[in-house]
Amino acid sequence: MCGRLNDNNPVLQSMRDALQELQQLYRCEPSDFNRYQLVRQEQRIAQWVPTELLGV
């Protein structure tokens, strides 16, 4: 299990929640700034779990 995070990891879950909030914000208010925030959150998750974005 070394190097792999569980789906119920609280930090990962928090990052996923933030990603969902940013996706919703971008859908409601598409702007360059909101898109930037969304992409940055995707990158943060990818740094934690490189394959994570495949399941989002």
N, C-alpha and C positions, 0 to 999 in steps of 0.2 A: 504494500500500500504506500510505499515510499514515493513521494512526489505527486501523488494523486489526491485531489480533494473530494470529499463526499459531497453529494448533492445537497445534503442538509447542513453543510458548513455555514455557520452564521455570517461570516464575512462574505462568502460567495453569494449567499442568498440576499444579503443587503445590496451587493453590487448588481445582482439581477433585478431586484426591485427598483433600484435607481435607473437601470436601463429601461425598464418598462415605463417608468414615469417620463423619462426623456423621449421615448418613442411616442407616447401619447401627446406630450407637449409639442413635438415636432409635427404631428398630424394636425393638431388644432392650430398651431401658429408656426407654419413653415418659415424659417428665416435662416440666414447664414449662421447667426450665433447659436440658434437652437440645434442646427445640424452639426456644428462644431462640437457642442457639448455631447451630443449623441455619439458621434464618432470617437471622441475622447473616452467616453465610458466603455464603448466596445473595445477600445485598445487596452484600457485598464484590465478588463476581464481577460482579454487574450494574453496579457502578461502573467496573470495568475494561473490560468488554465489554457494553454495554447489551443486545445481542441474545443474549448467551450463554445465558441461561436458556431460551430457546426450544428449544435443542438438547439440554438436559440431561434 
